[in-house]
């Protein structure tokens, strides 16, 4: 069951990396020779896949995945296309990050353990396990009464 879920998650992250790649592959420097273009496409695809893999494995400690990916691939694009590439990378990574966050909140990651829906005073998600059949941990159970009202 957990292995199936992991495979499904890997497939979803693969789709996000491919979507980013497909949206920017035609913007790779069109004035370079054919061999350089093929090599550049391969490098961009690999960077997209590595970013999504790291995001899936370590989402809480990957501070700015969109910025990291853009920094890795920007050299393969002409200056006139970099704003479009940056926007595509940001949109794709934001969608993937949102998906990963939903998986964490639903308990699909962390071995199937759900997380409390509350946030801490610093604005970070609570890392505690909620009470059985509830959305909140013991420290935040008072929020459940407000949500029901």
The 8 nearest C-alpha neighbors of each residue, nearest first, counted from 0:
[[1, 3, 2, 4, 5, 6, 111, 110],
 [2, 0, 4, 3, 5, 110, 111, 6],
 [1, 3, 5, 4, 0, 6, 7, 8],
 [4, 2, 6, 0, 1, 5, 7, 8],
 [3, 5, 1, 7, 2, 6, 8, 0],
 [6, 4, 2, 8, 7, 3, 1, 9],
 [7, 5, 9, 3, 8, 4, 10, 2],
 [6, 8, 4, 10, 5, 9, 3, 11],
 [7, 9, 5, 11, 10, 6, 4, 12],
 [10, 8, 6, 12, 7, 11, 13, 5],
 [9, 11, 13, 7, 8, 12, 6, 14],
 [12, 10, 14, 8, 13, 9, 7, 15],
 [11, 13, 15, 9, 14, 10, 51, 8],
 [12, 14, 10, 16, 11, 15, 9, 17],
 [15, 13, 11, 17, 12, 16, 18, 10],
 [14, 16, 12, 18, 17, 13, 95, 19],
 [17, 15, 13, 47, 19, 48, 18, 14],
 [18, 16, 20, 14, 19, 15, 21, 13],
 [19, 17, 15, 21, 20, 16, 14, 22],
 [20, 18, 22, 16, 17, 21, 91, 88],
 [19, 21, 17, 23, 18, 22, 24, 44],
 [22, 20, 18, 24, 23, 19, 17, 25],
 [21, 23, 19, 20, 24, 18, 87, 25],
 [22, 24, 26, 20, 21, 25, 84, 19],
 [25, 23, 26, 21, 20, 27, 22, 40],
 [26, 24, 27, 23, 22, 21, 29, 28],
 [25, 27, 24, 23, 28, 76, 80, 29],
 [28, 26, 76, 25, 24, 75, 29, 36],
 [27, 29, 76, 77, 30, 31, 26, 75],
 [30, 28, 31, 27, 26, 36, 25, 32],
 [31, 29, 28, 32, 36, 27, 33, 77],
 [30, 32, 29, 28, 35, 36, 33, 34],
 [31, 33, 35, 34, 36, 30, 29, 37],
 [32, 34, 36, 35, 37, 31, 38, 29],
 [33, 35, 37, 36, 32, 38, 31, 39],
 [36, 34, 38, 32, 37, 33, 39, 31],
 [35, 37, 39, 33, 38, 34, 40, 32],
 [38, 36, 40, 34, 39, 35, 41, 33],
 [37, 39, 35, 41, 36, 40, 42, 34],
 [40, 38, 36, 42, 41, 37, 35, 75],
 [41, 39, 43, 37, 42, 38, 36, 44],
 [40, 42, 38, 44, 39, 43, 45, 37],
 [41, 43, 39, 45, 40, 44, 46, 38],
 [44, 42, 46, 40, 45, 41, 72, 39],
 [45, 43, 47, 41, 46, 42, 20, 40],
 [44, 46, 42, 48, 43, 47, 49, 41],
 [45, 47, 43, 49, 48, 44, 50, 42],
 [48, 46, 44, 16, 50, 45, 49, 43],
 [47, 49, 45, 51, 16, 46, 50, 52],
 [50, 48, 52, 46, 51, 47, 45, 53],
 [49, 51, 53, 47, 52, 48, 54, 46],
 [52, 50, 54, 48, 53, 49, 12, 16],
 [53, 51, 49, 55, 50, 54, 48, 56],
 [52, 54, 56, 50, 55, 51, 57, 49],
 [53, 55, 58, 51, 57, 52, 56, 50],
 [56, 54, 52, 53, 57, 58, 51, 99],
 [57, 55, 53, 54, 52, 58, 51, 59],
 [56, 58, 54, 59, 53, 60, 55, 61],
 [59, 57, 54, 61, 60, 55, 56, 99],
 [58, 60, 57, 61, 62, 54, 100, 56],
 [59, 61, 58, 62, 57, 54, 63, 53],
 [62, 60, 58, 59, 63, 64, 57, 54],
 [61, 63, 60, 64, 59, 58, 67, 66],
 [64, 62, 66, 65, 61, 67, 68, 60],
 [63, 65, 67, 66, 68, 61, 62, 50],
 [66, 64, 89, 68, 67, 63, 92, 88],
 [65, 67, 69, 63, 64, 68, 70, 89],
 [68, 66, 64, 70, 65, 69, 63, 71],
 [69, 67, 71, 65, 70, 66, 64, 72],
 [68, 70, 66, 72, 71, 67, 73, 65],
 [69, 71, 67, 68, 73, 72, 66, 74],
 [72, 70, 68, 69, 73, 67, 46, 74],
 [73, 71, 69, 74, 70, 75, 43, 68],
 [72, 74, 75, 69, 70, 76, 71, 81],
 [75, 73, 72, 76, 71, 77, 70, 78],
 [74, 76, 73, 27, 72, 39, 28, 77],
 [77, 75, 27, 28, 74, 73, 80, 81],
 [76, 78, 79, 28, 80, 81, 75, 27],
 [77, 79, 81, 80, 76, 82, 73, 74],
 [78, 80, 77, 81, 82, 76, 83, 26],
 [81, 79, 83, 78, 77, 82, 84, 76],
 [80, 82, 84, 78, 83, 79, 85, 76],
 [81, 83, 85, 84, 80, 86, 79, 78],
 [82, 84, 86, 81, 80, 85, 87, 23],
 [83, 85, 81, 87, 86, 82, 88, 23],
 [86, 84, 82, 88, 83, 87, 81, 89],
 [85, 87, 89, 83, 84, 88, 90, 82],
 [88, 86, 84, 90, 89, 85, 91, 83],
 [89, 87, 85, 91, 86, 90, 92, 65],
 [88, 90, 86, 65, 92, 87, 91, 93],
 [91, 89, 87, 93, 88, 92, 86, 94],
 [92, 90, 94, 88, 93, 89, 19, 87],
 [91, 93, 95, 89, 94, 65, 90, 96],
 [94, 92, 96, 90, 95, 91, 89, 97],
 [93, 95, 97, 91, 92, 96, 98, 90],
 [94, 96, 92, 98, 97, 93, 99, 15],
 [97, 95, 93, 99, 98, 94, 92, 100],
 [96, 98, 100, 94, 95, 99, 93, 101],
 [97, 99, 95, 101, 96, 100, 94, 102],
 [100, 98, 102, 96, 101, 97, 95, 103],
 [101, 99, 103, 97, 102, 98, 96, 104],
 [102, 100, 104, 98, 99, 103, 105, 97],
 [101, 103, 99, 107, 105, 100, 104, 108],
 [102, 104, 100, 106, 108, 101, 105, 107],
 [105, 103, 101, 106, 102, 114, 100, 113],
 [106, 104, 102, 103, 107, 113, 101, 114],
 [113, 105, 107, 112, 111, 103, 108, 104],
 [108, 106, 111, 102, 105, 103, 109, 110],
 [107, 109, 103, 106, 110, 111, 102, 112],
 [110, 108, 111, 112, 106, 107, 103, 113],
 [111, 109, 108, 112, 107, 1, 106, 113],
 [110, 112, 106, 107, 109, 108, 113, 1],
 [113, 111, 106, 110, 109, 114, 107, 128],
 [106, 112, 114, 105, 128, 104, 111, 129],
 [115, 113, 128, 104, 127, 126, 129, 106],
 [114, 116, 135, 129, 136, 117, 128, 125],
 [117, 115, 135, 134, 114, 118, 125, 104],
 [118, 116, 115, 125, 124, 135, 139, 119],
 [119, 117, 124, 125, 123, 122, 120, 116],
 [118, 120, 122, 121, 123, 125, 124, 117],
 [121, 119, 122, 118, 123, 124, 125, 117],
 [120, 122, 119, 123, 118, 124, 125, 117],
 [123, 121, 119, 120, 118, 124, 125, 117],
 [122, 124, 118, 119, 121, 125, 120, 117],
 [125, 123, 118, 119, 117, 126, 122, 116],
 [124, 126, 118, 117, 115, 127, 119, 123],
 [127, 125, 114, 124, 115, 128, 123, 118],
 [128, 126, 125, 115, 114, 136, 129, 135],
 [127, 129, 114, 115, 136, 113, 130, 126],
 [130, 136, 128, 135, 115, 134, 114, 133],
 [129, 131, 133, 136, 135, 132, 137, 128],
 [130, 132, 133, 129, 134, 128, 136, 135],
 [133, 131, 130, 134, 129, 135, 113, 136],
 [134, 132, 130, 131, 135, 129, 136, 143],
 [133, 135, 129, 115, 116, 132, 136, 130],
 [136, 134, 129, 115, 140, 139, 133, 116],
 [129, 135, 137, 130, 139, 115, 138, 128],
 [138, 136, 140, 139, 130, 135, 129, 141],
 [139, 137, 136, 140, 141, 135, 127, 129],
 [138, 140, 136, 141, 137, 135, 142, 117],
 [139, 141, 137, 135, 142, 143, 136, 138],
 [140, 142, 139, 143, 144, 145, 138, 137],
 [143, 141, 145, 140, 144, 139, 146, 135],
 [142, 144, 146, 140, 141, 145, 147, 135],
 [143, 145, 147, 142, 146, 141, 148, 140],
 [146, 144, 148, 142, 143, 147, 141, 140],
 [145, 147, 143, 148, 144, 142, 141, 134],
 [146, 148, 144, 145, 143, 142, 141, 134],
 [147, 145, 146, 144, 143, 142, 141, 140]]
